[in-house]
Amino acid sequence: MSSRVYRRFGWAAVILAVILLIGTVGYWFIGGRQYSFVDTLYMTVITITTIGFEEVIDLSGNVGGRIFTIFIAVAGVGVMAYIFTNITALVVEGQLTESFRRRRMEKIAGNYKDHYIVCGLGRVGSYIANELHATKRPHVVVDVNKSNLGADLESFGDEVFIEGDATDSDTLLKAGVEKAAGLFAVAGDDNQNLVVSLTAKQLNPKLRVVARCNDMRNGEKMKKAGADAVVSPCAIGGLRMASEMVRPTVVSFLDIMLRDREKNLRVEELPVPESFVGRPISALNLKRFPHALLLAAKTGDNWVYNPSENYVIDRKNTLVFMTTPEGRDELATLLKE
């Protein structure tokens, strides 16, 4: 965009400068070299701008001077018209482009289903959006600050953005909250996250809401407002620092797992459908998925780590795997059969 603007106005500015120079020098000669630089420049400017003030240089009976004036007027007016037309076009184009972009984003968000909504694109929200992008999960980013959206847009060209206040029901509806699977309330203010959680739950009671909480004294309030989980970045940061000290190898393993863009391994969870209830783990034939490792099976609050092939699948089981985004999709397809 910027390079096109520079080219468009650069040449026009050069041509205008040349016309001003030619006009100034020309009127100097036409006036018999008796007029100052300011007088001849003034004569040129009032000619190309069609202001029509009294002539500084008398052209009465000077046919050559009048022909020269016609040339300067036509060329100058043409260039000035070109410049003003392009300025208007740029303003209108920018407004139309922004309007079309907004409508396109809202249309895409409206067609989403079982997606995630990230409310607040600060430091925490950016990491969440990055993780959702890396694991190929459909999501919508909502932020009231357009500059934050623009910065993220440069990083991820295919992000879906909704510009607006996430505490407003209309904004969340544009983001598809009624059909979403989850929402992250990650603004920098606890009160705002509380209102976002409350508003989102009212619009979609089945929605899972994870809220950021800077002061854990507000944690219970957020849960009562509708947040299913409350996370404190400070608490997580402290645990991470402690782990870095006492179990550096484990932390290194997790870091490599998260940063490896080729394998892109993650720990994922998948519910078990009715068709597999009462059958052993071996019925899943997990050997078909070389990039999937079964870590645990969860039933309510009970965990079975590294379940054996003979482990019988329960109705409320959730299986935890280490796998890639592609492996997750393959396993999800298997468990739907």
N, C-alpha and C positions, 0 to 999 in steps of 0.2 A: 504494500500500500504506500509506504513512505517513498520508495524509489520511483513509483509511478507518479506521485505528486511532484517530486523533484524534477522529473523529466518534463512533466506537463507545464509547470510554471517556470522552470529554468529557461527553456527556449523562449517563452513569451517575454520573460524579463530581459533577456539578451536582445531580442528584436526591438522591444520598447526602448531600451537604452540606445540602440543604434539609431532609431528614428529620432530620438531626442538630440543625439549628437549631430546627425545630418541636418535636422531643422535648425539647431542653434548656429552651426557653421554657415548654413545656407542663408539664413536671415542676416547674418553678419556681413556676408558678401553683398546681398541684395540691398542692404542699407548703406552701402558704400563704406563699410568698415568704420562707421561713425558711432555705432551703438555699442554699449557694454555687453559683457557676457550675460549678465542678469537680464538685460532687456531682450536679447535675442532668445534666451531660454524661456523667458516669460511668454514671448510671442509664440514659441513652439507649443508650450503647455496649453495656452488658451485656445490654440487651434485644434489640437488633438482631443481636448476635452469638450470642445464645442461650447465653451462658456460664453463666448460672444462679447467679451469686454472690448473697449475701444482699442484699435490697433496701435501698438507702440511704433511700428514702422509703417509709414504711409505707403500703401500699394496702389494708390490712385494712378491709373494710366500705366502701371507697370505690369505688362502682360506676363512676362517671365516670372515675376514675383507671385502673381495670382495662380499661375499654373503650378508653381512650386508649392504654394499653400494648399491647393487642391490635393496634390500628391501626399503631402504631409498629413492633411486632415483625413483622407481615406485610409491611409496606412495606419495612422495612430488610432483612429476610431475603431478600426477592425481589431487591432491588438487589444485595446481596452475592453471591447465587447467580449473578446475571447477570454480574457482574464476573469471578468465578472461572471460570465456564463459558467466557467469552470469552478469558480468559488461557490456559486449557487448549487451546481451539480454535486460538488463534494459534500456540501451540507445536507442536501436532500438524500444523496446516496448513502451517507453515513446513517441518517435516520431510518431510511428504508431497510438498510442492511441489518441494523440493530432490531428493528421491528420484526423482520422476517426471521432472524436468528431466535428471537424470543418465542415467536409462535412455533417455530420448528422444534425447539427444545420442549415446549409445553405439550406439543403433539406426541413427541417420542415418549415423554414421561407418562402421558395419558394412556399409551399403549402398553406400558410395562405391567408386569404381574410378578408377584413374589420377588420384588427388587428391594433395595435398601436405600434409605434416605439419610444423607449426612447433613445435619443442620449446624452450620458454622464451619467455615473453612479457615480456621486459624492453624496454629502449629499442630494441634492434636487432630483436627479434621483433615488436614492435608495427609497425615500418615494413614488415617483410616481410608481415605479415597485412594491412596496409593496401593494399599493392601487389597482393596476390592478390585482395583484395576488389574493388579498382578495376578489375582486368582480368578479373573474373568467372571466376576459377579456383577450383574446389572445393577446400577445405582444412579441416584440423582443427588446432586449437590445443591444445597440451598444456602444462600448467604445474602445479607442485605447490602454488603459492601461490594460494589461492582469491581473495584480494583483487585480484590481477592480472587474473584472469579476469573478476571483477565489473566492473572499470574498463573492460575492453575490451568487455564485453557491452553497456554503456551506449552505446558508440560504434557498434557493429555488432550490431544486434539479431538478425541471422540467422547469426551465427558459430556454429560447432560446437566445443564445448569438451570436453576430457577432463581432469578434475582428477586428477593423480597424478604420480608420479616417472617421467620419461621414460627413466631408466636401467633401469627395470623392464620386462621382456618383456611382462608382462600388460597394462601400460598402453599400450605400443605396439600390441599386438594389438587392444585396444579402439579404438585410433585407426585401425585398418585398414591397418597397415603392410604386410601381405602382399599387398594389392592396390594400394598407393600407387605413384605415379610418382616421387615425390621426398620427401626429408626434410631439414629445416633443423635443425641442432644449434646453437642460438644462445644457450645459457645463458651466464652471466657467467664461468663457471669452465672453463678449458681441459680439466681432468681429466674433468669431467662431460661435456663435448662429445665427448671421446675415447671414453668408455664408451657414450654414446648412439650414436655412429657404429658402434662394434663390435657392439652389440646389434642395431641395425637391420639391418646387413648379414647377420648370422647368421639373422635372421628372413626376410629377402628379399634374396638376393644380387644381384638385378637392380635393386634400388632405387638411385637416384642420391642421394647424400648430400652436402650442402654444409655445412661446419662453420665456425663462428666460431672464430678463433684470436687471442687477445690477445697472446701471446708467440710470434712466428714460429719460435722455436727448437723449438716443439712441432708445427710444421706437418708435418714428415715422419712423426712418430709418429701423427698423426691420419690421414694417408694410408695408412699401414700398417695402421691399425685399421679402415679401410674407407671413409674419406671420399674422395669423388671430386674434390672441390675444397675448398680451404681459403682463407678470406677473412679478412684482418685489417682491422677497422674503422679502426685507426690509419693503416695504409698507404693505404687508400682515401681517408680524410680528408685525408692529406697530398697525394695526387695531385689531389684536388679543389681544394684551396687553391692549388696551383701552377697548375692550369688556370684558376682564377678570375683569376689575375694575368696570365698570358701569352695566354690566349684567352677573354676575357670574353664575347664575342659568341656563341661556340659554347656556352659554359656557360649563357648566358641562353636560347639556343634550346632546349637540353635541359631546362632548368627549366620553361619554358613548356609544352613538350610533355608533361611529366610532370604538371603541375598543372592543365592544361586539362581540366576535368571534362566538357565538352561533346564535344570531339573525342576526348579520351582516347587520343592516339596513343602507340604503343609500337613498339620494334624487336622483331620476332618471328622465330622460326625454324621452318621446316616441312620435314620430310624428304620426299623425292620417291619415290613408289611405283614398282613395276616397270613399270606400264603406260605411264609416260612416259619410261622409259630409252631413249636413242637418238634421241629426238625433240627438235626445237629448242624454245627458250623460247617462240617464237611460237605453238606448239601449245597453250600454256596460255591464250592469249587474255586476258592480264591487263588489257586495256583495259575488260573488263567490270566491273572492280573499281576504281572511281575513287578509293577511299580506301586503295588498296594501292600501295606503291611498292617495286619490287624493288631492293634495294641491292647484294646480292652473292650469289655461289654458292660454296659451300665443298665441297671434295673432300679428305678427309683433312686434311693440314696446308696445303693449297694453297687460295688465295682468288682469285676472279675478281670484281673490283668492277665494278658497273654492267654486267653481262653484256648483250651485244647480242641482238637477236631471233634471230640465227642460232646462238647458243651451244647446243651439243648437250648435253642433260642426261645426266649420268653416273649410274651405278648407285649411287654413294655420295654423291651430291649432297645438300646441305642448303641450302635457299634462305632468304635473310634478307630480310625485308620490313619496311617501316615502314607500320603499319596500325592500325586500331582493333580492340577486342575482337570486334566484330561482323564486321569484315572478315577477321579471323583465322579465325573460324568458317566463313565462306564459302569462304575459300581451302582450309581443311582439308577441307571437303566436296568441293571440286573435285578435290583431289589424291587423294581416296579413290575417285573414280569410275573 
